[in-house]
Amino acid sequence: MTEHNAVQRTLPHVFLILAMVILLFPIWLVFVASTHTNADILAAPMPLTPGPHLLENYSRAIVEGNENLGTSALMMLKNSLIMALGISIGKIVISLLAAFAIVFFHFRLRKFCFWAIFITLMLPVEVRIMPTYKVISDLGLLNTYAGLILPMVVSATAVFLFRQFFMTVPREITEASQIDGATPMQFFWRILLPMTRTPISAMFVIQFIYGWNQYLWPLLITTKQEYYTILIGINRMLSGADVLIEWQIVMATTLLALIPPALVVVVMQKQFVAGMTDREK
């Protein structure tokens, strides 16, 4: 019986360690490649231990970038950060106000407005991409931060999640605020918003990663190197037909691209879990 219990306790840990090895091994290869020269990487077999060129490769990636691209990783990281923060903050603000209006205000066609927003989830991004591009082009927002951010700041998913949370708020709180003479916006800022901080944190993590990983939209509207995001930059590094790809710089840039979203998840892990499980609701 004791041996059987020991096997039951050990087996999940074995599978967990195996899964971690499978997930982390490609990242380890990226890190190892970023510390070697291009010749070492192209040699067969490639080394599996870190090399002596870590500082050299990363400093060059951050300050100079790839010869094929001509844009530093620092510039592309800044563009991706601006885009991800703009998308996540914009989506949260607009979704909060939309959900607040749908739940706490009684007006004609209220349900129709909600379902009109919700039904946009059924439209694939590819269906909306060309009309959106035409609008942004006509407004002269190509190769601008506004063009990168504005088409992405409306989220039916966030509106739905905030609406569901607001519907759980006791009506006694709303009535008490009305008796105290609070205006709707005072109720929103002073009472409702503090209660929603954990769902907001969870939505921020989700939308930040969503914005950081955007590829198709930045690829369409950015033609100037100073507006390349990190994913577009990595793709451009690999697209040179007549230029030798500097794999050590590509791998260093790829690893740098993992750091910001990983930091957001690590720093906001508790708030994310609490927001997704409604622990403080």
Contacts in CASP RR format, 6 or more apart in sequence:
PFRMAT RR
TARGET T0000
AUTHOR 0000-0000-0000
METHOD contacts of the structure
MODEL  1
MTEHNAVQRTLPHVFLILAMVILLFPIWLVFVASTHTNADILAAPMPLTP
GPHLLENYSRAIVEGNENLGTSALMMLKNSLIMALGISIGKIVISLLAAF
AIVFFHFRLRKFCFWAIFITLMLPVEVRIMPTYKVISDLGLLNTYAGLIL
PMVVSATAVFLFRQFFMTVPREITEASQIDGATPMQFFWRILLPMTRTPI
SAMFVIQFIYGWNQYLWPLLITTKQEYYTILIGINRMLSGADVLIEWQIV
MATTLLALIPPALVVVVMQKQFVAGMTDREK
27 255 0 8 1.000
27 258 0 8 1.000
29 46 0 8 1.000
29 48 0 8 1.000
30 251 0 8 1.000
30 254 0 8 1.000
30 255 0 8 1.000
31 50 0 8 1.000
31 251 0 8 1.000
31 255 0 8 1.000
32 46 0 8 1.000
32 47 0 8 1.000
32 48 0 8 1.000
32 49 0 8 1.000
32 50 0 8 1.000
32 51 0 8 1.000
33 41 0 8 1.000
33 46 0 8 1.000
33 247 0 8 1.000
33 248 0 8 1.000
33 251 0 8 1.000
34 54 0 8 1.000
34 57 0 8 1.000
34 58 0 8 1.000
34 61 0 8 1.000
34 248 0 8 1.000
34 251 0 8 1.000
34 252 0 8 1.000
34 254 0 8 1.000
34 255 0 8 1.000
35 50 0 8 1.000
35 51 0 8 1.000
35 52 0 8 1.000
35 53 0 8 1.000
35 54 0 8 1.000
35 57 0 8 1.000
35 248 0 8 1.000
36 46 0 8 1.000
36 47 0 8 1.000
36 51 0 8 1.000
36 53 0 8 1.000
36 248 0 8 1.000
37 53 0 8 1.000
37 248 0 8 1.000
38 244 0 8 1.000
38 245 0 8 1.000
38 246 0 8 1.000
38 247 0 8 1.000
38 248 0 8 1.000
40 46 0 8 1.000
40 47 0 8 1.000
40 51 0 8 1.000
41 247 0 8 1.000
41 248 0 8 1.000
41 251 0 8 1.000
42 247 0 8 1.000
53 248 0 8 1.000
57 248 0 8 1.000
57 249 0 8 1.000
57 252 0 8 1.000
58 252 0 8 1.000
58 256 0 8 1.000
60 249 0 8 1.000
60 252 0 8 1.000
61 72 0 8 1.000
61 73 0 8 1.000
61 249 0 8 1.000
61 252 0 8 1.000
61 253 0 8 1.000
61 256 0 8 1.000
62 72 0 8 1.000
62 73 0 8 1.000
62 74 0 8 1.000
62 256 0 8 1.000
63 72 0 8 1.000
63 74 0 8 1.000
64 70 0 8 1.000
64 72 0 8 1.000
65 71 0 8 1.000
65 72 0 8 1.000
65 73 0 8 1.000
65 249 0 8 1.000
65 253 0 8 1.000
66 237 0 8 1.000
66 246 0 8 1.000
66 249 0 8 1.000
66 250 0 8 1.000
66 253 0 8 1.000
67 243 0 8 1.000
67 246 0 8 1.000
68 236 0 8 1.000
68 237 0 8 1.000
68 239 0 8 1.000
68 240 0 8 1.000
68 243 0 8 1.000
68 245 0 8 1.000
68 246 0 8 1.000
69 225 0 8 1.000
69 228 0 8 1.000
69 233 0 8 1.000
69 236 0 8 1.000
69 237 0 8 1.000
70 225 0 8 1.000
71 225 0 8 1.000
71 226 0 8 1.000
71 228 0 8 1.000
71 233 0 8 1.000
73 230 0 8 1.000
73 252 0 8 1.000
73 253 0 8 1.000
73 256 0 8 1.000
75 226 0 8 1.000
75 228 0 8 1.000
76 228 0 8 1.000
76 229 0 8 1.000
76 230 0 8 1.000
76 232 0 8 1.000
76 233 0 8 1.000
76 253 0 8 1.000
77 230 0 8 1.000
77 256 0 8 1.000
77 257 0 8 1.000
77 260 0 8 1.000
79 145 0 8 1.000
79 148 0 8 1.000
79 226 0 8 1.000
79 227 0 8 1.000
79 228 0 8 1.000
79 229 0 8 1.000
79 230 0 8 1.000
80 212 0 8 1.000
80 229 0 8 1.000
80 230 0 8 1.000
80 231 0 8 1.000
80 257 0 8 1.000
80 260 0 8 1.000
81 260 0 8 1.000
82 145 0 8 1.000
82 148 0 8 1.000
82 149 0 8 1.000
83 145 0 8 1.000
83 148 0 8 1.000
83 149 0 8 1.000
83 211 0 8 1.000
83 212 0 8 1.000
83 214 0 8 1.000
83 218 0 8 1.000
83 229 0 8 1.000
84 208 0 8 1.000
84 209 0 8 1.000
84 211 0 8 1.000
84 212 0 8 1.000
84 260 0 8 1.000
84 261 0 8 1.000
85 208 0 8 1.000
86 149 0 8 1.000
86 153 0 8 1.000
87 149 0 8 1.000
87 152 0 8 1.000
87 153 0 8 1.000
87 207 0 8 1.000
87 208 0 8 1.000
87 210 0 8 1.000
87 211 0 8 1.000
87 214 0 8 1.000
88 203 0 8 1.000
88 204 0 8 1.000
88 207 0 8 1.000
88 208 0 8 1.000
88 210 0 8 1.000
88 211 0 8 1.000
89 204 0 8 1.000
90 149 0 8 1.000
90 153 0 8 1.000
91 152 0 8 1.000
91 153 0 8 1.000
91 154 0 8 1.000
91 155 0 8 1.000
91 158 0 8 1.000
91 203 0 8 1.000
91 207 0 8 1.000
92 158 0 8 1.000
92 200 0 8 1.000
92 203 0 8 1.000
92 204 0 8 1.000
92 207 0 8 1.000
94 153 0 8 1.000
94 154 0 8 1.000
94 155 0 8 1.000
95 154 0 8 1.000
95 155 0 8 1.000
95 158 0 8 1.000
95 159 0 8 1.000
95 161 0 8 1.000
95 162 0 8 1.000
95 203 0 8 1.000
96 162 0 8 1.000
96 193 0 8 1.000
96 196 0 8 1.000
96 200 0 8 1.000
98 117 0 8 1.000
98 159 0 8 1.000
98 162 0 8 1.000
99 159 0 8 1.000
99 162 0 8 1.000
99 163 0 8 1.000
99 165 0 8 1.000
99 166 0 8 1.000
100 162 0 8 1.000
100 166 0 8 1.000
100 188 0 8 1.000
100 192 0 8 1.000
102 110 0 8 1.000
102 113 0 8 1.000
102 114 0 8 1.000
102 159 0 8 1.000
102 163 0 8 1.000
103 163 0 8 1.000
103 166 0 8 1.000
103 167 0 8 1.000
104 166 0 8 1.000
104 174 0 8 1.000
104 184 0 8 1.000
104 187 0 8 1.000
105 184 0 8 1.000
114 159 0 8 1.000
114 163 0 8 1.000
117 156 0 8 1.000
117 159 0 8 1.000
118 156 0 8 1.000
118 159 0 8 1.000
118 160 0 8 1.000
119 156 0 8 1.000
120 156 0 8 1.000
121 156 0 8 1.000
121 157 0 8 1.000
125 216 0 8 1.000
129 216 0 8 1.000
129 217 0 8 1.000
129 220 0 8 1.000
132 151 0 8 1.000
132 217 0 8 1.000
133 220 0 8 1.000
133 221 0 8 1.000
135 151 0 8 1.000
136 142 0 8 1.000
136 147 0 8 1.000
136 150 0 8 1.000
136 151 0 8 1.000
136 221 0 8 1.000
141 147 0 8 1.000
141 150 0 8 1.000
141 221 0 8 1.000
142 221 0 8 1.000
142 222 0 8 1.000
142 223 0 8 1.000
143 221 0 8 1.000
143 222 0 8 1.000
143 223 0 8 1.000
143 224 0 8 1.000
143 227 0 8 1.000
144 227 0 8 1.000
145 227 0 8 1.000
147 221 0 8 1.000
148 217 0 8 1.000
148 218 0 8 1.000
148 221 0 8 1.000
148 222 0 8 1.000
148 227 0 8 1.000
148 229 0 8 1.000
151 217 0 8 1.000
152 211 0 8 1.000
152 214 0 8 1.000
152 217 0 8 1.000
155 207 0 8 1.000
158 203 0 8 1.000
158 207 0 8 1.000
161 199 0 8 1.000
161 203 0 8 1.000
162 196 0 8 1.000
162 199 0 8 1.000
162 203 0 8 1.000
165 196 0 8 1.000
165 199 0 8 1.000
165 278 0 8 1.000
165 281 0 8 1.000
166 192 0 8 1.000
166 196 0 8 1.000
168 278 0 8 1.000
168 281 0 8 1.000
169 192 0 8 1.000
169 195 0 8 1.000
173 191 0 8 1.000
174 187 0 8 1.000
177 186 0 8 1.000
177 187 0 8 1.000
177 191 0 8 1.000
178 187 0 8 1.000
182 190 0 8 1.000
182 191 0 8 1.000
197 271 0 8 1.000
198 271 0 8 1.000
198 274 0 8 1.000
198 275 0 8 1.000
198 278 0 8 1.000
198 279 0 8 1.000
198 280 0 8 1.000
198 281 0 8 1.000
199 275 0 8 1.000
199 278 0 8 1.000
201 268 0 8 1.000
201 271 0 8 1.000
201 272 0 8 1.000
201 274 0 8 1.000
201 275 0 8 1.000
202 271 0 8 1.000
202 272 0 8 1.000
202 273 0 8 1.000
202 274 0 8 1.000
202 275 0 8 1.000
202 276 0 8 1.000
204 264 0 8 1.000
204 268 0 8 1.000
205 264 0 8 1.000
205 265 0 8 1.000
205 268 0 8 1.000
205 271 0 8 1.000
205 272 0 8 1.000
208 261 0 8 1.000
208 264 0 8 1.000
209 261 0 8 1.000
209 264 0 8 1.000
209 265 0 8 1.000
212 260 0 8 1.000
212 261 0 8 1.000
213 231 0 8 1.000
213 261 0 8 1.000
214 229 0 8 1.000
214 231 0 8 1.000
215 231 0 8 1.000
215 232 0 8 1.000
215 235 0 8 1.000
218 227 0 8 1.000
218 228 0 8 1.000
218 229 0 8 1.000
218 231 0 8 1.000
218 232 0 8 1.000
219 232 0 8 1.000
219 235 0 8 1.000
222 228 0 8 1.000
222 229 0 8 1.000
222 232 0 8 1.000
228 236 0 8 1.000
230 253 0 8 1.000
230 256 0 8 1.000
230 257 0 8 1.000
231 257 0 8 1.000
233 253 0 8 1.000
234 250 0 8 1.000
234 253 0 8 1.000
234 254 0 8 1.000
234 257 0 8 1.000
237 245 0 8 1.000
237 246 0 8 1.000
237 249 0 8 1.000
237 250 0 8 1.000
237 253 0 8 1.000
238 245 0 8 1.000
238 250 0 8 1.000
265 272 0 8 1.000
273 279 0 8 1.000
274 280 0 8 1.000
END
